[in-house]
């Protein structure tokens, strides 16, 4: 018998065979065959390269959408090992302030405390206590953060006040214990202990309020060993800009504020406008990594890599709120787009970020298994307490609004800058607006997703991203197509009723 006949037969297909059929595949069209396990799930290392020069502990990037990423999302996600990209559906000053808040964030400090003025009443404090569950409120001259601090109102000031219409100027405490801007968490903690106060306002040289420290928050403060930080120990953060020439001023301001990554946000990234912006950033701000895109083909990837891209954002039309493929008849199924772009970009040391179509743990695992360095999440992170917007009830369910940046509402607010339209009188939407269920805090949600991802890696038989990548391109990682019947079989079926998992519905992948 010939030597080759003694080889162990291999089930399934290599990635090259799977994606070489000429058919466009989504994540649900294939499955990864299991591998050999000789390690614990807790030993799986999912640290990854998100751009050419930046590594993160968790392969998760938040999308630059105005219902997903502002400073709270970016700061919390960075604490948990990912990175956030602040949206630009706002003024330059507003976006810069979001970036600055992330860069100066130190866990335990409240950078956007609720503030009232001396003209507000005790009733206003009652209302805030109902809405937010707290009543220790700093009082500034004009009722805004950044104004001169004149007092503080706590429960002891108002608990026995019969006249709930009384102005706070008459009941607030004016003998204040404060800390100076720049105080460390350890120093602030000592001040709180010595003063026996529940709240510690942080002020600048002009006694203007800049932050607040709460004893209650301090007691539940956690350590975050996986946090994404720069060499200067500040949290990493990215910010989005458009391809338009006027956004060059925005780039300069964001870099000045400390943004570690600039993302050029364009629905179709293969354009002279994107290339000009990319070259401008690399020429004038070479120390900042640039994520370029969106792309779905190797030719698109080639053009942006040649122009200096440090990472590629891959995806055109797969998002839950995106209707580009239907409206424009242009795009590509997401799994095919990720595989082909990643395979091309790896030879240049440029990671790809899979943007769109990720509905759960199984989709994250599949994106990484076919070459992505990280996934970009919009739907997956919308509805968390750290995403912008307020919760409300819809048919008895607690929800938040979630909208595509190409929805009519978002484009009216400025989101249309990512689309190459010259006529603003006629709006062609490529996205919709909707709602998503309350997912709670990222502090609980991200560890759930990442633990599931570690277990998925274990089932596939790979203990880290590098070994997963090696197996992908050597052909030892094996895949199979999934028929519609196989997809139905692989998730919940045949039950009269069932209880969904803690963080939402089971996806088609069965995770």
PyMOL commands that set and color helices and strands:
alter all, ss='L'
color gray80, all
select helices_A, chain A and resi 3-6+15-19+27-29+41-43+71-79+92-103+122-132+155-158+168-170+185-195+215-219+245-257+272-284+298-306+324-328+334-348+361-369+408-412+415-418+442-460+465-474+484-489
alter helices_A, ss='H'
color red, helices_A
select strands_A, chain A and resi 30-32+48-49+55-56+60-62+83-86+109-110+115-117+137-140+149-153+178-180+199-203+209-214+238-241+261-264+289-295+311-314+351-355+374-377+392-394+397-403+433-437+479-481
alter strands_A, ss='S'
color yellow, strands_A
deselect
rebuild
show_as cartoon
